[in-house]
Each structure stands twice: as structure tokens, then as C-alpha cells.
Amino acid sequence: MSLEDNLYPLLRLYEAAPQPVKSIAGRAYRALPTSLRYGSAFADFHREASDSESWSTEEIQRYQTQALRETLQAANQAPWYRRQFADAGVDPEQFESLDQLSEYPLLTKSDLLTHRRDLNNPNLSASLRLPITTGGSTGVPVGFDLHKGVSRPKEQAYLEAQWKRRGWMPGHRTAVIRGGVTSSRRDGRIDTFDATRNWLILSSYHLTLDRLPDYVAALNRFRPEHLHAYPSAALMLARGLAQTGLRLDFPLTSILCGSEKLSPEDQAFLEAAFEARILHWYGHSERVVLAAQGRTSNHLYFWPAYGFVEFGEPDADGFREVIGTSFHNHVMPLVRYRTGDLVKLAIHREAELPGIEIEKVIGRDYEFLLSSTGRQVSLTAINMHDDVFDGLLAVQFHQTAKGRIAFRYQPGPNWHSSRVDSIRDALNRKLGDDFSLSLQSVSAIEKTSAGKHRWLITDLVP
């Protein structure tokens, strides 16, 4: 068992402690051996991640077949899976080929909500369960259990392995803008220091134009080697710097961007603005599958030993739903889990890394606008590849009725209201004549409870 998992329930107490107490406790904790902090599984997973970057097709198939068999056997101990497998006429003891997985039933978020208790493996102690809750696409929290001593060390090992593709190393100074709560007051403190990892935690809630000088001052004092941020937060920072003339007086080695989609255009903008390379990755709280950009390629590659990935049928634009089966979490295995995320597979002559390659992630299945005639318009299709949004710090769509869209925008210091008509015309061209569009200037864009930006706030389900 890892010390990380044992101390996890005390995380909020640590975060609420005065900074001097956190600094002393954090430095003492960081001085402990990695094997004690993360447990023995961490080193095994880290080695596995590094080794898998050079695996052959045969090695991948051999590993995945064995890992899937173990996952299915663990799942078959749970009452819900046992019933579903029996109804489908499948037996994990007879699993010998990757092709056989398609015979197993799919698992949905609704199944997690309805049958969570029956999805646990009763043969493993309840003390090994680490309860986690993640936001669902309908706004209803989805609960599941990770495997103590396994799931979190594994996640950390794989994150570190992929961050190293951009020069990150343990102990490097890292600034983080990913929803950390530093103050509940609008004029409160924007930063706190996490000595357990040598990270400066910056609030993504307070990142507005009037507080930008505070962020620049904090970053220039800390002088991080890496910026670990939501893509939306990194974009807000870069746009604010460009529009105010403020600047960072140190070089960044990399920008680590996860948890939100990142378009190629936004990635190019960020890399030019900060003169640093980005590593973008795709994953989720359920820890089913994980993909990250390569060392040279901006395409994402699924880690073959992290989990098993399948895809739904392609839509008219070639996007396919990600369906994943977890490895190593035997307290609550997720078998053929429909994530609701959509990706486009890459057509590549010579892949940089083993594992399935994708060129684009467009996010969750609720990121569609619904027209009055029932058309679904992906937000990816709304992306502007010109300067129509110049002068804005952030934008967001709100929809509460079919065919009616409110486009909310947060102006920057160089914004001119004369641009409203050109934005309206550009959006109407993208949306079509079965939408009614209104534009609303706001002082700040609404974020999720975790401090993340959402391009669409909607009550509708396609």
C-alpha cells in the first residue's frame, strides 16, 4: 500500500493548513523515498511505461491478452458483470484472443450510476477501494472505486513517463493552473506553494484581466521550468500577456496540457506565445485508457499497457467514440466502458510510437449545439481559423432551448464593440438558418465547480 493512498483522506486538511506548516510538512514528505510515497507498484508501472514505448506488435498483443483476461476474471466476481456475462454467453476463463472482447457487453455511465455496488469485486477487501466521483455529462456525479496501492501509483507513473517527453523531471519547479482553490474571495490570494512536489499552485478561478499582474508577479518570483495547466487557462494567460504587454522574465521548458481538448491552432498559438513545446494528453478520472502526444509528433498515442481501447462506428466526419477496458483495477474493473469521448484516428505512414494513434480529440458527447430542426452541430465545426475573435479573452456557448444560442464573450483591453457584427455574421455562417443567435458581453466566463472552462453550457442532450 502506498503512503499516498493512506494519506489521501487527509488531503483537504493539508491544503487548509497555514503555508508555513504546509511547507515544512511538504518538504519532509518529498524527502521520503519514492517507493515509500507511491508504493512498490510505482516503480513497476514506470518501468512498464518506458519499456512499452518500444514493444513490438506481438509483445503488445501478448500483454493485452493476459491483462484483459485478468480484468475479465476479476469482473466476473461482481454480481452485475456475472449476470451480464452469463446473458451474453461469455466466459472469462475461455478468453484467449483480443478479438473475443467484442462478444462482451458494453458498460455505460448510466450503469455506473445504477449498479455501482454490484460492480465491485466482493473477493477483494473493501479496504482496497478508493471512492472517486467525477462529473457526468448530465451534471449528475458518477461514482466508482479505484484500487488502492495500484490505480494512483500507476497514474502517476504514466503521467511522469509522458511528461518526460518534454523534459519534465521529478522535482522540477512547476506552476499549476488547474482548478486549485487558493481563496473563495474574488480579491483573495491567487497562489499557494505545494512543497510535496515543488509546485506553485495558481487559481484558475481568479485568472481575470485585472488580476493578471498578480499572476505575472507570482510566476516571475517562482520562475517555473514547466507550466501545468488546463488549455483554457494557458490560453487566458497567453492572451492576457499579449494584450497587456506584461511578460514573463524567464524561459519555460514545456507546457503540460490535459483535462480539456486542445485544437492544433490553439497549440500552435501557445507554443509561439511561450516559446515552449506543449505536451497534450487525453485521459479521464475513471483511469480506463490514456493517450499522449509523442516526442516529435503532435498526434496522440494510446499507452498499450495502460488499458485496452476500442472505438465505436465513425460518424459522418470520421469521429468515433472511445470505448475502454481498464487494466490492473481489480476492485472495480470497467469493461468496454463507453466514455462518450470522440476521437479521429490518424492515417499515418510510419507511427512514432506503438499503440493506436489519433489525430484529434473533440471531447465529450454533450459538446453539440442543437438546431430547431434537430441538427447536431459539433463545437469543433464552430472553430474559427481567422482573427474574428481577436480582442477576446474567452468565449462560451449557452443553450437552454433547441435553436436558441447565447454566445457569451469576455472582452480584453484591445476589444472594440465594432467587431460584434462581424462575430455575429461569422457565427451565423457556421450555424445555419435554424439557429437564433444572441451575443452577450460578460465580465467573466462561467467555469465548472473544478475551475475548468467549458465551451458549452447546455441543458439539452442530443
C-alpha positions as CSV (number, residue, x, y, z in Angstrom):
1,M,0.0,0.0,0.0
2,S,1.3,3.5,-0.8
3,L,1.7,6.3,1.7
4,E,-0.1,8.5,-0.9
5,D,-3.3,6.4,-0.7
6,N,-3.2,6.2,3.1
7,L,-2.8,10.0,3.4
8,Y,-5.3,10.8,0.6
9,P,-8.3,11.3,3.1
10,L,-6.2,14.0,4.8
11,L,-5.5,16.0,1.7
12,R,-8.0,18.7,2.5
13,L,-6.6,19.2,5.9
14,Y,-3.1,19.7,4.4
15,E,-4.5,22.1,1.8
16,A,-6.3,24.1,4.5
17,A,-3.2,24.4,6.8
18,P,-1.2,27.6,7.0
19,Q,1.6,27.9,4.4
20,P,4.5,27.5,6.9
21,V,3.0,24.3,8.1
22,K,2.5,23.0,4.6
23,S,6.0,23.9,3.6
24,I,7.6,22.1,6.5
25,A,5.4,19.0,6.1
26,G,5.6,19.1,2.3
27,R,9.4,19.2,2.2
28,A,9.7,16.4,4.8
29,Y,7.3,14.3,2.7
30,R,9.2,15.0,-0.6
31,A,12.4,13.8,1.1
32,L,10.9,10.3,1.6
33,P,11.9,7.6,-0.9
34,T,9.6,7.3,-3.9
35,S,9.0,3.7,-3.1
36,L,7.5,4.7,0.3
37,R,5.4,7.6,-1.0
38,Y,3.9,5.8,-4.0
39,G,4.4,2.2,-3.1
40,S,6.3,-0.6,-4.8
41,A,3.8,-0.6,-7.7
42,F,5.0,2.8,-8.9
43,A,8.5,1.6,-10.0
44,D,6.9,-1.4,-11.8
45,F,4.5,0.8,-13.7
46,H,7.1,3.4,-14.5
47,R,9.4,0.7,-15.9
48,E,6.4,-0.8,-17.8
49,A,5.5,2.5,-19.4
50,S,9.1,3.2,-20.5
51,D,9.5,-0.4,-21.9
52,S,6.2,-0.3,-23.8
53,E,7.4,2.6,-26.0
54,S,9.5,0.0,-27.9
55,W,7.2,-3.0,-27.8
56,S,6.5,-5.0,-30.9
57,T,3.0,-5.8,-32.1
58,E,3.4,-9.3,-30.8
59,E,4.5,-8.1,-27.4
60,I,1.6,-5.7,-27.2
61,Q,-0.9,-8.4,-28.1
62,R,0.6,-10.9,-25.6
63,Y,0.5,-8.3,-22.8
64,Q,-3.0,-7.1,-23.5
65,T,-4.5,-10.6,-23.8
66,Q,-3.2,-11.5,-20.4
67,A,-4.2,-8.2,-18.8
68,L,-7.7,-8.4,-20.3
69,R,-8.1,-12.0,-19.1
70,E,-7.2,-10.9,-15.5
71,T,-9.6,-7.9,-15.8
72,L,-12.5,-10.1,-17.0
73,Q,-11.9,-12.7,-14.4
74,A,-12.0,-10.0,-11.7
75,A,-15.1,-8.5,-13.2
76,N,-16.8,-11.9,-13.3
77,Q,-16.7,-12.0,-9.5
78,A,-19.0,-8.9,-9.3
79,P,-22.8,-9.7,-9.4
80,W,-23.7,-7.2,-12.2
81,Y,-20.9,-8.4,-14.5
82,R,-21.6,-12.1,-13.7
83,R,-25.3,-11.6,-14.8
84,Q,-24.3,-9.7,-17.9
85,F,-21.6,-12.2,-19.0
86,A,-24.0,-15.1,-18.5
87,D,-26.6,-13.4,-20.6
88,A,-24.1,-12.8,-23.3
89,G,-22.8,-16.4,-23.2
90,V,-19.2,-15.4,-22.5
91,D,-16.7,-17.0,-20.0
92,P,-13.6,-15.1,-19.0
93,E,-11.9,-18.4,-18.3
94,Q,-12.1,-19.1,-22.0
95,F,-10.6,-15.7,-23.1
96,E,-7.6,-16.3,-25.3
97,S,-7.8,-13.7,-28.1
98,L,-8.3,-9.9,-28.2
99,D,-11.0,-10.5,-30.9
100,Q,-13.1,-12.2,-28.2
101,L,-13.6,-8.9,-26.3
102,S,-16.3,-7.7,-28.8
103,E,-18.5,-10.5,-27.5
104,Y,-18.7,-8.9,-24.1
105,P,-21.4,-6.3,-23.2
106,L,-20.8,-2.6,-23.1
107,L,-20.8,-0.6,-19.9
108,T,-22.4,2.9,-19.7
109,K,-22.2,5.8,-17.3
110,S,-25.9,5.0,-16.5
111,D,-24.8,1.5,-15.5
112,L,-22.3,3.0,-13.1
113,L,-24.9,5.3,-11.6
114,T,-27.4,2.5,-11.2
115,H,-25.4,-0.6,-10.3
116,R,-22.2,0.7,-8.6
117,R,-22.4,-1.6,-5.6
118,D,-22.9,-4.7,-7.8
119,L,-19.8,-3.7,-9.9
120,N,-17.4,-4.3,-7.1
121,N,-15.4,-7.5,-6.8
122,P,-16.5,-9.0,-3.5
123,N,-13.4,-11.2,-3.2
124,L,-11.2,-8.2,-2.5
125,S,-11.4,-6.3,0.8
126,A,-13.5,-3.1,0.9
127,S,-10.4,-1.5,2.4
128,L,-8.8,-1.7,-1.0
129,R,-11.4,0.6,-2.5
130,L,-10.7,4.2,-3.1
131,P,-14.0,6.0,-3.8
132,I,-13.9,8.7,-6.6
133,T,-16.5,10.9,-8.0
134,T,-16.4,12.6,-11.4
135,G,-18.8,14.9,-13.1
136,G,-21.1,13.2,-15.6
137,S,-22.3,14.6,-18.9
138,T,-25.7,15.2,-17.5
139,G,-24.4,17.0,-14.5
140,V,-25.1,14.0,-12.2
141,P,-21.9,12.9,-10.4
142,V,-20.7,9.4,-11.4
143,G,-19.1,7.4,-8.6
144,F,-16.6,4.5,-8.9
145,D,-13.8,2.9,-7.0
146,L,-10.1,2.8,-7.8
147,H,-7.7,0.1,-6.5
148,K,-5.7,1.4,-3.5
149,G,-2.0,0.9,-3.9
150,V,-2.4,0.4,-7.7
151,S,-4.5,2.9,-9.5
152,R,-3.0,6.2,-8.3
153,P,0.7,5.0,-8.4
154,K,0.0,3.7,-11.9
155,E,-1.5,7.1,-13.0
156,Q,1.5,9.0,-11.5
157,A,4.0,6.7,-13.2
158,Y,2.4,7.1,-16.6
159,L,1.9,10.8,-16.3
160,E,5.6,11.2,-15.4
161,A,6.6,9.0,-18.3
162,Q,4.8,11.1,-20.8
163,W,5.8,14.4,-19.3
164,K,9.4,13.4,-19.7
165,R,8.9,13.6,-23.4
166,R,9.0,17.4,-22.9
167,G,11.9,17.5,-20.5
168,W,10.0,17.3,-17.2
169,M,11.7,15.5,-14.3
170,P,10.6,14.9,-10.7
171,G,11.5,17.9,-8.5
172,H,11.4,20.4,-11.4
173,R,9.7,23.7,-10.5
174,T,6.2,23.6,-12.0
175,A,3.5,26.2,-11.9
176,V,0.0,24.7,-12.0
177,I,-3.3,26.4,-13.1
178,R,-5.8,23.5,-12.9
179,G,-8.6,24.5,-10.6
180,G,-6.7,24.7,-7.3
181,V,-8.7,26.7,-4.7
182,T,-6.5,29.3,-3.2
183,S,-9.3,31.6,-1.9
184,S,-13.0,31.8,-2.0
185,R,-12.9,35.6,-2.3
186,R,-12.7,37.4,-5.6
187,D,-9.9,39.6,-4.3
188,G,-8.2,36.8,-2.3
189,R,-4.8,35.2,-2.7
190,I,-4.2,33.7,-6.2
191,D,-1.3,31.2,-5.3
192,T,-0.1,28.7,-2.8
193,F,3.1,26.6,-2.7
194,D,2.9,22.8,-2.6
195,A,6.2,21.7,-1.1
196,T,5.4,18.0,-1.6
197,R,6.1,18.4,-5.3
198,N,7.8,21.8,-5.6
199,W,4.7,23.2,-7.4
200,L,3.3,26.7,-7.3
201,I,-0.5,26.3,-7.4
202,L,-2.2,29.2,-9.1
203,S,-6.0,29.6,-9.0
204,S,-7.9,29.2,-12.3
205,Y,-10.9,31.0,-10.7
206,H,-9.1,34.3,-10.3
207,L,-7.5,34.4,-13.7
208,T,-9.0,37.6,-15.0
209,L,-7.5,40.7,-16.7
210,D,-7.5,42.8,-13.5
211,R,-5.7,40.1,-11.6
212,L,-3.2,39.3,-14.4
213,P,-0.4,41.4,-12.8
214,D,-0.6,39.2,-9.7
215,Y,-0.2,36.1,-11.8
216,V,2.8,37.5,-13.7
217,A,4.5,38.6,-10.4
218,A,3.9,35.2,-8.8
219,L,5.3,33.4,-11.8
220,N,8.3,35.7,-12.1
221,R,9.1,35.1,-8.4
222,F,8.8,31.4,-8.7
223,R,10.4,31.0,-12.2
224,P,9.0,27.6,-13.0
225,E,10.6,25.3,-15.6
226,H,7.1,24.0,-16.6
227,L,3.6,25.2,-16.8
228,H,1.0,22.5,-16.0
229,A,-2.4,24.0,-16.9
230,Y,-5.8,23.5,-18.3
231,P,-5.6,24.5,-22.0
232,S,-8.2,27.2,-21.4
233,A,-6.1,28.6,-18.5
234,A,-2.9,28.6,-20.6
235,L,-4.8,30.4,-23.4
236,M,-6.2,33.0,-21.0
237,L,-2.7,33.7,-19.6
238,A,-1.2,33.9,-23.1
239,R,-3.9,36.2,-24.5
240,G,-3.7,38.4,-21.4
241,L,0.1,38.8,-21.8
242,A,-0.3,39.6,-25.5
243,Q,-2.9,42.3,-24.8
244,T,-1.4,44.0,-21.8
245,G,2.3,44.0,-22.6
246,L,3.1,42.2,-19.4
247,R,5.7,39.4,-19.8
248,L,7.4,36.5,-18.1
249,D,11.1,37.2,-17.5
250,F,12.1,33.5,-17.6
251,P,12.0,30.7,-20.2
252,L,9.6,27.8,-20.0
253,T,10.8,24.3,-21.0
254,S,7.3,22.9,-21.6
255,I,3.6,23.4,-21.1
256,L,1.7,20.3,-19.9
257,C,-1.9,20.4,-21.0
258,G,-4.6,17.9,-20.1
259,S,-8.2,17.5,-19.0
260,E,-9.6,19.7,-21.8
261,K,-9.4,19.4,-25.6
262,L,-6.7,21.5,-27.4
263,S,-7.0,22.3,-31.0
264,P,-4.0,22.4,-33.3
265,E,-4.5,26.1,-33.8
266,D,-4.5,26.8,-30.1
267,Q,-1.5,24.6,-29.5
268,A,0.5,26.5,-32.2
269,F,-0.6,29.8,-30.6
270,L,0.5,28.7,-27.1
271,E,3.9,27.3,-28.3
272,A,4.6,30.6,-30.1
273,A,3.4,32.7,-27.2
274,F,5.5,30.9,-24.6
275,E,8.3,29.7,-26.9
276,A,8.0,26.2,-25.4
277,R,6.7,22.9,-26.5
278,I,3.3,21.5,-25.4
279,L,2.5,18.0,-24.3
280,H,-1.2,17.4,-24.6
281,W,-2.8,14.2,-23.4
282,Y,-6.2,12.5,-23.2
283,G,-7.4,10.7,-20.1
284,H,-10.2,10.7,-17.6
285,S,-10.9,10.1,-13.9
286,E,-12.1,6.6,-14.4
287,R,-8.5,5.6,-15.4
288,V,-9.6,3.4,-18.3
289,V,-7.3,4.4,-21.1
290,L,-4.6,7.1,-21.6
291,A,-3.1,8.7,-24.7
292,A,-0.4,11.4,-25.1
293,Q,1.5,13.2,-27.8
294,G,4.8,11.7,-28.9
295,R,8.2,13.1,-28.6
296,T,8.1,14.7,-32.0
297,S,4.6,14.1,-33.3
298,N,1.5,16.1,-32.1
299,H,-0.6,13.0,-32.7
300,L,-1.7,11.2,-29.5
301,Y,-0.8,7.5,-28.9
302,F,-2.7,5.3,-26.5
303,W,-0.4,3.6,-24.0
304,P,-0.8,-0.1,-24.8
305,A,-0.2,-1.4,-21.3
306,Y,-2.4,1.2,-19.5
307,G,-5.8,-0.1,-20.8
308,F,-7.4,-1.6,-23.9
309,V,-9.1,0.8,-26.3
310,E,-11.8,0.2,-28.9
311,F,-13.9,2.6,-30.9
312,G,-17.5,2.9,-32.0
313,E,-18.7,3.3,-35.5
314,P,-17.4,6.5,-37.3
315,D,-19.9,9.4,-37.8
316,A,-20.2,11.4,-40.9
317,D,-17.0,13.3,-40.0
318,G,-15.0,10.3,-39.1
319,F,-15.2,10.7,-35.3
320,R,-15.6,7.6,-33.2
321,E,-16.5,7.1,-29.6
322,V,-13.7,5.8,-27.3
323,I,-14.6,2.5,-25.5
324,G,-12.1,1.4,-22.9
325,T,-11.4,-1.6,-20.7
326,S,-9.3,-1.0,-17.6
327,F,-6.2,-2.9,-16.6
328,H,-5.0,-3.5,-13.0
329,N,-8.1,-2.1,-11.2
330,H,-9.5,-5.4,-9.9
331,V,-11.7,-3.9,-7.2
332,M,-14.0,-2.3,-9.8
333,P,-12.9,-3.2,-13.3
334,L,-14.5,-1.2,-16.1
335,V,-15.2,-3.5,-19.1
336,R,-15.9,-2.0,-22.5
337,Y,-16.8,1.4,-20.9
338,R,-18.4,3.9,-23.2
339,T,-16.6,7.1,-22.3
340,G,-18.7,9.5,-24.5
341,D,-15.4,11.0,-25.8
342,L,-15.0,11.3,-29.6
343,V,-11.7,11.0,-31.5
344,K,-10.5,10.8,-35.1
345,L,-8.0,8.0,-35.9
346,A,-4.8,9.1,-37.6
347,I,-3.8,7.8,-41.0
348,H,-0.1,7.7,-40.7
349,R,2.6,6.2,-42.9
350,E,5.0,5.4,-40.1
351,A,3.9,5.9,-36.5
352,E,6.4,7.3,-34.0
353,L,5.3,5.0,-31.1
354,P,3.5,1.7,-30.7
355,G,-0.2,1.9,-29.8
356,I,-3.2,3.3,-31.6
357,E,-2.7,6.8,-33.0
358,I,-5.3,9.5,-33.0
359,E,-5.0,13.0,-34.6
360,K,-7.8,14.8,-32.8
361,V,-10.0,14.6,-29.7
362,I,-13.2,16.6,-29.7
363,G,-14.3,16.0,-26.2
364,R,-17.5,14.7,-24.6
365,D,-20.6,13.7,-26.4
366,Y,-22.6,16.7,-25.0
367,E,-20.5,19.2,-26.9
368,F,-23.1,19.7,-29.6
369,L,-25.4,22.6,-30.4
370,L,-29.0,21.5,-31.3
371,S,-30.8,23.4,-34.0
372,S,-34.6,24.0,-34.1
373,T,-34.8,21.3,-36.8
374,G,-32.9,18.8,-34.7
375,R,-29.5,19.2,-36.3
376,Q,-26.4,18.5,-34.2
377,V,-23.6,20.9,-34.8
378,S,-20.3,19.9,-33.2
379,L,-18.4,22.7,-31.5
380,T,-15.4,21.6,-33.4
381,A,-17.1,22.8,-36.5
382,I,-17.6,26.2,-35.0
383,N,-13.8,26.7,-34.5
384,M,-12.7,29.9,-36.2
385,H,-9.4,29.8,-38.2
386,D,-9.1,33.5,-38.6
387,D,-9.0,36.7,-36.4
388,V,-12.7,37.0,-35.8
389,F,-12.3,36.6,-32.1
390,D,-9.3,38.9,-31.7
391,G,-9.5,41.1,-28.6
392,L,-11.5,38.5,-26.6
393,L,-10.1,36.7,-23.6
394,A,-12.6,33.8,-23.5
395,V,-15.9,32.7,-25.2
396,Q,-18.7,30.2,-24.3
397,F,-22.0,29.0,-25.8
398,H,-25.1,28.7,-23.6
399,Q,-28.1,26.8,-24.8
400,T,-31.4,26.1,-23.0
401,A,-33.7,25.5,-25.9
402,K,-33.3,24.0,-29.4
403,G,-32.3,26.5,-32.0
404,R,-31.6,29.3,-29.5
405,I,-27.9,30.1,-28.7
406,A,-26.4,32.7,-26.5
407,F,-22.8,33.4,-27.3
408,R,-21.0,34.9,-24.3
409,Y,-17.7,36.6,-24.7
410,Q,-15.2,38.2,-22.3
411,P,-13.6,41.3,-23.8
412,G,-9.9,42.1,-23.4
413,P,-8.3,45.6,-23.2
414,N,-8.0,45.8,-27.0
415,W,-11.6,44.9,-27.7
416,H,-13.7,47.1,-29.9
417,S,-17.5,46.8,-29.9
418,S,-17.5,47.4,-33.6
419,R,-16.4,43.8,-34.0
420,V,-19.7,42.5,-32.7
421,D,-21.4,42.5,-36.1
422,S,-18.5,40.6,-37.7
423,I,-18.6,37.9,-35.0
424,R,-22.4,37.5,-35.3
425,D,-22.1,37.2,-39.1
426,A,-19.2,34.6,-38.8
427,L,-21.2,32.5,-36.3
428,N,-24.4,32.7,-38.3
429,R,-22.5,31.4,-41.3
430,K,-21.3,28.4,-39.3
431,L,-24.6,27.7,-37.5
432,G,-27.1,28.0,-40.3
433,D,-30.6,29.5,-40.6
434,D,-32.2,27.1,-38.0
435,F,-30.5,28.9,-35.1
436,S,-31.3,32.1,-33.4
437,L,-28.2,33.7,-32.0
438,S,-27.7,36.4,-29.3
439,L,-24.3,37.9,-28.2
440,Q,-23.7,38.8,-24.6
441,S,-20.7,40.6,-23.2
442,V,-19.7,39.3,-19.7
443,S,-17.1,40.2,-17.2
444,A,-16.1,36.5,-16.7
445,I,-16.9,33.2,-18.3
446,E,-18.7,30.6,-16.2
447,K,-16.5,27.7,-15.1
448,T,-17.2,24.3,-13.7
449,S,-17.0,23.6,-9.9
450,A,-13.5,22.3,-10.6
451,G,-12.5,25.6,-12.1
452,K,-12.4,24.3,-15.7
453,H,-13.6,26.1,-18.7
454,R,-16.5,24.6,-20.7
455,W,-17.1,25.7,-24.2
456,L,-20.8,24.8,-23.9
457,I,-23.2,25.1,-21.0
458,T,-26.4,23.3,-22.0
459,D,-29.5,21.6,-20.5
460,L,-30.1,19.6,-23.7
461,V,-29.0,16.1,-24.6
462,P,-28.5,15.3,-28.3
